Amino acid sequence: MKKNLAIIFGGRSGEHEIAIRSARTVIEQAEPANYHIFPVAISPAGEWLSPAESLAMFPEDTVSYFQRIYGEPSDQRHFLTGDASVGGFSIANGGTQPLDCIFPVLHGTYGEDGTIQGLFEMADIPYVGCGVLASSCGMDKVTMKTLFREADLSICEYVWFLRSEWESHPDSVIRSVEAKIGYPCFVKPANLGSSVGITRANDEQGLRESIALAAEYDRKIIVEEGLDVREIECAVLGNEDPGASEVGEYIIRDESKAFLDWAEKYTGTGNNEFVTPAPLSTELSNKIKELAVLAFKAIDGSGLARVDFFLRKDSGALLVNEINTMPGLTDASGYPKMWEASGMPFRSVIDRLVELAVERYDDKKRNRTDR
């Protein structure tokens, strides 16, 4: 029997456009024999759009594909209901469209940070990906690194501070970063991904400009040491007994480029190539897979995640950089490519993610809520 699967995408985030691209891939790769798909976009302003309005956000070829496979989408607005007896969308005319699962293809704030996951929990609907706690911990780079350190995972040196501290005492913040981290360094919003708001600072002026940019995106800023590294990734899939994919690596052709910024990752500049399996020894690849699973468990992950690593060129030391609890799923993204290289096409990954969502939902329903 086909499952009713809502694909929620877009969102109030600097990664809005990437979420649209990821959702397009999910819709085009999902097995039509297994699902009735309901596209629901959230605008940058936070407005929930009807399926018809949502579909219009995709390129024409995706719209044509959807209409041919699934028919014309509804033009009625939907919203999640907290009534467990409904377990789906309530629509404007008072009827209901019960859902079997939600796939929140949302990156960054208000989508990958536990906020919308809490809404799904209240609505009593299974959803793909990490739960509230893991999502919020995976989104906040400071909390994430604290959990990694607690799990004895090696990480790079970093400092963090609040936007209010920067605005009140900028010189003090600069002196602290220079004393503890030095140059070069990477300045990031603590709660964002896809390299949005991230810059490399090579001197004091660059640091001031980088902090000012990061502060536009988040109240918490993190500064990490700038190392000469290879950038390695590994995909994780599962709940209590997760598995890791083949390892991937971004190969940089012109190393004068400072780092893999948004343009390098998503606009096809031609300066980088994602290779999987990565050109590493079997021993090192296996170690990366092991650490990826440990990082996933450190935040109590479920469903999926991508774990990013730094392999230092000077010492060969392996560092866990961060975890992404809803990684990019575009045609340029590493997560689908790493599972493809592992013998699992993305269509099968989608099926497994829905199964995992239902399994986690059923397991949580075992918890008593009475005295």
Backbone torsions as a table, in degrees:
resi	resn	phi	psi	omega
1	MET	NA	135.1	179.7
2	LYS	-67.4	143.8	176.2
3	LYS	-95.1	143.2	172.0
4	ASN	-83.1	112.1	-174.3
5	LEU	-119.4	117.4	175.5
6	ALA	-90.2	127.7	174.2
7	ILE	-101.6	105.5	179.6
8	ILE	-98.6	128.2	-171.4
9	PHE	-147.8	176.9	-177.6
10	GLY	87.0	-113.3	172.5
11	GLY	98.0	167.2	179.0
12	ARG	-86.6	78.0	-175.0
13	SER	-155.9	155.5	172.2
14	GLY	-66.0	-9.8	178.7
15	GLU	-102.7	20.8	-177.4
16	HIS	-53.7	-48.5	-176.0
17	GLU	-66.6	-36.3	178.5
18	ILE	-66.6	-36.4	178.4
19	ALA	-63.8	-36.1	177.0
20	ILE	-64.5	-43.0	179.1
21	ARG	-65.2	-39.6	178.3
22	SER	-64.5	-43.8	-179.6
23	ALA	-63.0	-37.6	177.2
24	ARG	-58.6	-43.6	179.6
25	THR	-64.2	-43.2	179.9
26	VAL	-61.6	-45.0	-179.6
27	ILE	-63.1	-41.7	-177.1
28	GLU	-75.6	-24.7	-176.9
29	GLN	-97.7	-18.3	-179.8
30	ALA	-63.2	142.2	-179.1
31	GLU	-73.1	113.6	-176.9
32	PRO	-60.1	-28.5	-179.6
33	ALA	-69.3	-15.8	-175.2
34	ASN	-102.7	-15.9	-170.5
35	TYR	-140.5	148.1	157.6
36	HIS	-100.7	121.2	-174.1
37	ILE	-104.8	135.5	178.1
38	PHE	-120.6	104.6	178.0
39	PRO	-78.0	128.6	178.5
40	VAL	-133.6	111.1	180.0
41	ALA	-94.0	148.5	170.2
42	ILE	-113.1	124.7	-176.6
43	SER	-72.1	165.8	176.3
44	PRO	-58.6	-22.6	178.5
45	ALA	-88.5	-3.4	178.4
46	GLY	95.7	6.9	179.9
47	GLU	-80.8	131.7	177.4
48	TRP	-86.0	124.8	-175.0
49	LEU	-98.7	158.7	176.5
50	SER	-71.5	162.1	176.3
51	PRO	-56.0	-39.3	179.3
52	ALA	-64.7	-45.1	177.7
53	GLU	-64.6	-37.9	-178.9
54	SER	-66.4	-43.5	-179.4
55	LEU	-61.5	-33.1	-178.8
56	ALA	-65.7	-11.7	179.5
57	MET	-80.1	-11.3	-178.5
58	PHE	-92.8	162.1	174.2
59	PRO	-61.7	160.2	-174.1
60	GLU	-59.6	-36.7	-179.1
61	ASP	-65.2	-34.9	176.9
62	THR	-70.1	-40.4	177.5
63	VAL	-60.3	-45.9	-179.6
64	SER	-63.2	-41.3	178.7
65	TYR	-61.9	-46.8	-178.4
66	PHE	-61.7	-46.1	-178.7
67	GLN	-63.1	-37.0	179.8
68	ARG	-69.7	-37.9	-175.9
69	ILE	-86.9	-42.6	-170.8
70	TYR	-114.1	-7.3	-179.1
71	GLY	87.1	-174.3	-179.5
72	GLU	-75.8	127.4	179.6
73	PRO	-74.2	159.2	180.0
74	SER	-67.9	149.3	174.7
75	ASP	-102.9	13.2	178.1
76	GLN	-89.5	140.9	178.3
77	ARG	-72.8	145.3	-179.7
78	HIS	-121.2	152.1	169.7
79	PHE	-146.9	150.7	-178.8
80	LEU	-73.0	139.9	179.0
81	THR	-108.5	143.8	176.7
82	GLY	-86.4	4.3	179.6
83	ASP	-81.0	108.8	-177.2
84	ALA	-62.0	-22.3	-179.7
85	SER	-74.5	-18.2	178.6
86	VAL	-89.4	-51.6	177.7
87	GLY	59.5	42.0	179.3
88	GLY	-171.8	-154.0	176.7
89	PHE	-90.2	136.3	164.7
90	SER	-93.5	133.6	-178.2
91	ILE	-110.1	166.8	-165.4
92	ALA	-56.6	-33.2	-176.4
93	ASN	-85.8	7.6	176.6
94	GLY	93.8	-7.5	177.0
95	GLY	-80.0	-178.7	179.5
96	THR	-135.4	151.2	171.3
97	GLN	-123.1	94.5	-177.2
98	PRO	-63.1	140.3	-179.4
99	LEU	-111.9	144.3	173.8
100	ASP	-89.6	-29.5	-176.7
101	CYS	-164.9	153.3	173.6
102	ILE	-116.8	135.7	174.4
103	PHE	-111.2	99.0	-178.9
104	PRO	-81.6	92.4	179.5
105	VAL	-86.1	71.4	-174.8
106	LEU	-129.2	127.2	-179.6
107	HIS	-110.8	139.8	174.2
108	GLY	85.3	-155.3	-173.7
109	THR	-62.5	147.2	179.2
110	TYR	62.3	17.6	178.8
111	GLY	-151.7	-35.3	-178.3
112	GLU	-114.4	5.0	-170.9
113	ASP	-109.6	12.3	177.0
114	GLY	97.2	-13.8	-176.6
115	THR	-68.0	-53.1	-178.4
116	ILE	-73.6	-26.8	175.3
117	GLN	-61.7	-37.2	175.9
118	GLY	-63.8	-36.0	176.9
119	LEU	-64.3	-42.5	178.2
120	PHE	-63.4	-38.5	178.8
121	GLU	-63.3	-44.2	179.6
122	MET	-64.9	-34.3	179.3
123	ALA	-79.6	-8.7	176.1
124	ASP	61.9	49.4	-179.4
125	ILE	-127.7	133.8	175.1
126	PRO	-60.8	143.9	178.5
127	TYR	-143.3	149.9	-178.8
128	VAL	-74.4	139.0	171.0
129	GLY	103.1	-170.9	-176.0
130	CYS	-68.6	155.1	177.9
131	GLY	-77.5	-170.6	-175.2
132	VAL	-60.4	-51.5	-175.7
133	LEU	-65.5	-49.9	-178.5
134	ALA	-62.9	-38.2	179.3
135	SER	-63.9	-45.9	-178.5
136	SER	-68.1	-40.4	179.0
137	CYS	-68.3	-36.1	179.1
138	GLY	-72.1	-26.0	-179.1
139	MET	-78.4	-40.0	-177.6
140	ASP	-84.4	108.5	-174.3
141	LYS	-63.0	-28.4	179.8
142	VAL	-71.9	-49.1	177.6
143	THR	-62.8	-41.9	178.2
144	MET	-56.0	-49.2	-177.9
145	LYS	-67.2	-31.5	175.5
146	THR	-63.2	-43.1	178.2
147	LEU	-68.3	-37.7	177.0
148	PHE	-62.2	-44.0	179.9
149	ARG	-63.5	-39.8	177.7
150	GLU	-62.5	-30.7	179.5
151	ALA	-88.3	9.9	179.2
152	ASP	63.3	32.0	174.6
153	LEU	-92.6	135.7	-179.1
154	SER	-74.9	132.0	-179.8
155	ILE	-133.9	165.8	178.9
156	CYS	-79.1	165.6	177.8
157	GLU	-73.0	144.6	-178.9
158	TYR	-156.1	161.6	169.0
159	VAL	-135.0	158.7	176.6
160	TRP	-142.4	158.8	-179.9
161	PHE	-159.0	167.0	-179.1
162	LEU	-92.2	153.0	176.9
163	ARG	-56.8	-37.0	179.8
164	SER	-63.7	-35.8	176.8
165	GLU	-65.4	-42.3	179.2
166	TRP	-62.7	-43.3	-178.1
167	GLU	-70.5	-29.6	-178.6
168	SER	-86.6	-39.4	-174.6
169	HIS	-138.0	65.2	-176.1
170	PRO	-60.4	-39.4	-178.7
171	ASP	-66.1	-38.5	178.1
172	SER	-64.2	-40.4	178.1
173	VAL	-63.5	-44.1	179.9
174	ILE	-60.2	-46.6	-179.3
175	ARG	-62.1	-38.6	-179.5
176	SER	-65.8	-44.4	178.8
177	VAL	-63.7	-43.6	-179.2
178	GLU	-63.9	-37.4	-178.4
179	ALA	-73.2	-37.8	-173.0
180	LYS	-95.0	-28.6	-174.7
181	ILE	-118.8	-48.8	-178.6
182	GLY	79.7	-168.0	-178.5
183	TYR	-118.8	149.7	-6.6
184	PRO	-73.6	162.1	177.3
185	CYS	-147.1	161.9	178.8
186	PHE	-112.3	130.5	-178.3
187	VAL	-109.8	129.4	-173.6
188	LYS	-138.3	146.9	164.1
189	PRO	-65.8	138.2	-176.6
190	ALA	-69.7	-22.7	-174.4
191	ASN	-125.3	68.9	176.5
192	LEU	-164.2	168.4	-179.7
193	GLY	-142.7	-163.9	-179.7
194	SER	55.6	25.8	178.3
195	SER	63.7	17.6	177.1
196	VAL	-72.5	129.7	177.8
197	GLY	76.3	7.7	-178.0
198	ILE	-99.2	133.2	175.7
199	THR	-140.7	160.0	176.6
200	ARG	-101.7	132.7	179.1
201	ALA	-112.1	131.2	-179.0
202	ASN	-110.0	-9.2	180.0
203	ASP	-157.5	179.8	-175.2
204	GLU	-61.6	-43.5	-179.9
205	GLN	-62.1	-42.9	178.2
206	GLY	-63.9	-36.2	179.3
207	LEU	-65.5	-43.8	179.4
208	ARG	-61.1	-44.1	-179.9
209	GLU	-66.5	-38.6	-179.3
210	SER	-67.2	-42.2	178.8
211	ILE	-64.6	-41.4	179.2
212	ALA	-60.6	-39.7	178.5
213	LEU	-67.3	-48.5	-179.6
214	ALA	-59.5	-36.0	-178.8
215	ALA	-68.2	-15.7	175.4
216	GLU	-72.9	-21.5	-173.4
217	TYR	-105.1	-21.6	-175.5
218	ASP	-156.7	155.4	177.6
219	ARG	-81.4	-11.2	-178.9
220	LYS	-121.2	128.3	-177.9
221	ILE	-119.0	139.0	178.2
222	ILE	-121.4	139.8	178.3
223	VAL	-123.2	125.3	-177.1
224	GLU	-115.2	151.8	178.3
225	GLU	-63.9	142.8	177.4
226	GLY	-89.7	114.4	-176.2
227	LEU	-116.7	155.7	174.7
228	ASP	-87.8	104.8	-169.1
229	VAL	-137.3	163.7	164.2
230	ARG	-97.1	139.5	-177.3
231	GLU	-99.5	114.5	-173.4
232	ILE	-114.9	146.1	178.2
233	GLU	-133.3	155.3	175.5
234	CYS	-147.4	135.1	-179.5
235	ALA	-94.7	144.1	179.2
236	VAL	-123.2	142.8	-178.7
237	LEU	-143.4	126.1	177.6
238	GLY	143.8	179.2	175.5
239	ASN	-112.2	-106.0	-178.6
240	GLU	-69.2	-25.7	-178.9
241	ASP	-124.4	69.0	-173.8
242	PRO	-73.2	156.4	175.3
243	GLY	-120.5	158.1	-178.3
244	ALA	-113.1	147.7	-179.3
245	SER	-84.1	-178.9	166.4
246	GLU	-61.4	154.1	-177.1
247	VAL	-87.3	143.1	177.5
248	GLY	-119.3	162.1	179.3
249	GLU	-145.5	139.0	170.9
250	TYR	-84.1	116.8	177.0
251	ILE	-95.4	118.9	-178.3
252	ILE	-93.9	123.3	-179.0
253	ARG	-77.4	-45.9	179.7
254	ASP	-109.7	101.2	-174.9
255	GLU	-77.0	-0.5	172.9
256	SER	-73.6	-17.2	174.2
257	LYS	-66.8	131.5	-170.7
258	ALA	-60.1	-47.6	-177.7
259	PHE	-168.6	174.3	179.4
260	LEU	-78.4	89.5	179.3
261	ASP	-86.4	-173.8	-176.7
262	TRP	-57.2	-46.0	-177.5
263	ALA	-62.9	-42.2	179.9
264	GLU	-61.6	-37.3	-176.1
265	LYS	-77.4	-36.4	-165.1
266	TYR	-122.2	-10.1	-177.4
267	THR	-107.2	3.4	174.4
268	GLY	66.0	48.9	-179.6
269	THR	-70.8	-16.7	177.9
270	GLY	87.4	2.8	-178.5
271	ASN	-88.3	-8.8	-180.0
272	ASN	-137.8	157.4	177.3
273	GLU	-138.8	132.5	177.7
274	PHE	-92.4	119.2	-174.9
275	VAL	-113.6	129.9	174.2
276	THR	-146.6	133.3	-1.7
277	PRO	-64.6	146.5	179.1
278	ALA	-67.4	147.9	178.6
279	PRO	-73.9	75.0	-178.9
280	LEU	-130.8	161.3	175.5
281	SER	-66.3	155.9	177.4
282	THR	-59.6	-39.2	-179.6
283	GLU	-62.3	-45.2	-178.5
284	LEU	-69.6	-39.9	178.4
285	SER	-60.6	-43.0	179.5
286	ASN	-65.2	-36.4	178.0
287	LYS	-64.6	-41.6	179.3
288	ILE	-63.5	-42.1	178.2
289	LYS	-61.9	-42.1	179.3
290	GLU	-62.4	-44.6	-179.2
291	LEU	-69.8	-32.6	177.6
292	ALA	-61.9	-43.3	177.9
293	VAL	-65.5	-40.3	178.4
294	LEU	-63.6	-40.6	178.1
295	ALA	-64.6	-40.1	177.8
296	PHE	-61.0	-44.7	179.7
297	LYS	-71.0	-28.9	-178.4
298	ALA	-62.4	-30.3	178.1
299	ILE	-101.0	6.4	-176.9
300	ASP	62.7	47.9	-178.2
301	GLY	-69.8	160.4	173.8
302	SER	-153.0	151.1	180.0
303	GLY	83.0	-88.8	-175.4
304	LEU	-148.1	159.5	172.0
305	ALA	-169.5	159.0	171.0
306	ARG	-119.1	129.5	179.8
307	VAL	-107.6	128.7	-177.8
308	ASP	-104.7	138.4	-176.8
309	PHE	-124.7	155.5	167.9
310	PHE	-112.7	130.2	172.4
311	LEU	-110.9	107.3	-175.6
312	ARG	-65.6	133.2	-179.6
313	LYS	-77.2	-25.7	-177.0
314	ASP	-79.9	-41.0	-173.9
315	SER	-116.0	-13.5	-176.4
316	GLY	78.2	7.1	179.9
317	ALA	-69.1	142.6	-179.8
318	LEU	-104.8	124.9	-178.2
319	LEU	-121.1	139.0	172.1
320	VAL	-82.8	121.3	-179.3
321	ASN	-87.3	-60.0	179.9
322	GLU	-162.7	170.3	175.9
323	ILE	-121.2	142.0	178.7
324	ASN	-118.2	113.2	-172.7
325	THR	-81.8	-14.8	166.9
326	MET	-136.0	79.5	-175.0
327	PRO	-66.9	161.8	175.6
328	GLY	-56.7	138.0	-179.0
329	LEU	-121.5	22.6	-178.8
330	THR	-75.9	175.3	177.8
331	ASP	-68.4	-13.4	178.4
332	ALA	-101.1	-0.3	-172.0
333	SER	-86.7	152.2	-177.1
334	GLY	-74.5	-33.4	-173.4
335	TYR	-57.2	-53.2	178.0
336	PRO	-63.1	-36.8	-177.9
337	LYS	-65.4	-38.4	-179.0
338	MET	-68.6	-36.6	176.9
339	TRP	-73.4	-33.8	175.5
340	GLU	-60.3	-43.0	178.2
341	ALA	-68.0	-19.8	179.0
342	SER	-89.5	3.2	179.2
343	GLY	89.7	14.3	-178.8
344	MET	-123.6	100.8	179.9
345	PRO	-63.3	155.2	-174.0
346	PHE	-60.8	-30.7	177.0
347	ARG	-58.7	-41.1	178.2
348	SER	-71.3	-34.3	177.1
349	VAL	-61.9	-43.3	178.9
350	ILE	-60.0	-45.9	178.6
351	ASP	-58.4	-43.8	-178.1
352	ARG	-67.3	-38.0	179.4
353	LEU	-63.0	-40.0	177.5
354	VAL	-66.1	-41.8	177.1
355	GLU	-60.2	-43.5	-179.8
356	LEU	-64.8	-37.3	178.8
357	ALA	-62.3	-43.8	179.9
358	VAL	-68.9	-38.8	178.4
359	GLU	-61.5	-43.9	-179.8
360	ARG	-66.7	-39.9	177.8
361	TYR	-61.5	-46.9	-179.5
362	ASP	-64.1	-38.2	179.6
363	ASP	-66.2	-40.1	179.9
364	LYS	-68.3	-29.5	179.2
365	LYS	-66.2	-16.2	176.6
366	ARG	-71.2	-19.8	-178.0
367	ASN	-68.3	133.9	175.8
368	ARG	-72.9	139.8	176.2
369	THR	-118.0	5.2	174.9
370	ASP	-107.2	179.0	179.7
371	ARG	-87.1	NA	NA
